[in-house]
Amino acid sequence: EVQLVESGGGLVKPGGSLRLSCAASGFTFSDAWMSWVRQAPGKGLEWVGRIKSKASGGPIDYATPVKGRFTISRDDSKNTLYLQMNSLKTEDTAVYYCTWDGMNWFALWGQGTLVTVSS
Amino acid sequence: DIQMTQSPSSLSASVGDRLTITCRASQSISTYLNWYQQKPGKAPKLLIYSASSLRSGVPSRFSGSGSGTDFTLTVSTLQPEDFATYYCQQSYSPPLTFGGGTKVEIK
């Protein structure tokens, strides 16, 4: 079955760190471009960043609000995507989705994992 | 950054109605425009890609059109399962950006 499963969400204090994981299955993960998209409670969708396949190369792209604080990485041997989030702010509170960013559209989404930043 | 503006932000409609949602980009994005549907508590689902291509498995009552800066999502005959929030998204250049969403409610 083709699917993405996120994990690692939870409650963290402002200024803290958290690492999200996304396990992929059912497709050739090493060839896939992958993105993180988030959604604050009751709000719209916001793209967080994208990592290309190793074969494609190129920089990892980030949205301005997270640049310098968040890092996207991948382990193709484990079919897993990561989002390291540092210096978290209350405005980072959201459901975080990983997506298969294939062929210029988000073809597959995980179920999401909730990150709550609060003291 | 490319700004995506959707209208309306919400609407009420009845089963059987024809629905049209518009999305405008702040600069030309050719046909690098996608549409998603999201239901409460669920992840978004891709409906239309490259402005007008219907994703496999999506009912043919959904259609998309447009190029450049102006785009439209049309639902020819609204069904009960179509009441949801719809988002447009540009994939022309990073940062990839979404429209603010259109919530479609039952009248």
Interface residues (C-beta under 8 A of the other chain):
Chain A: S35 G44 L45 E46 W47 R50 D61 Y62 A63 T64 Y97 M103 N104 W105 F106 A107 W109 G110 Q111 G112
Chain B: D1 Y32 N34 Y36 Q38 A43 P44 K45 L46 Y49 S50 R55 Y87 Q89 S91 P94 P95 L96 T97 F98 G99 G100 G101
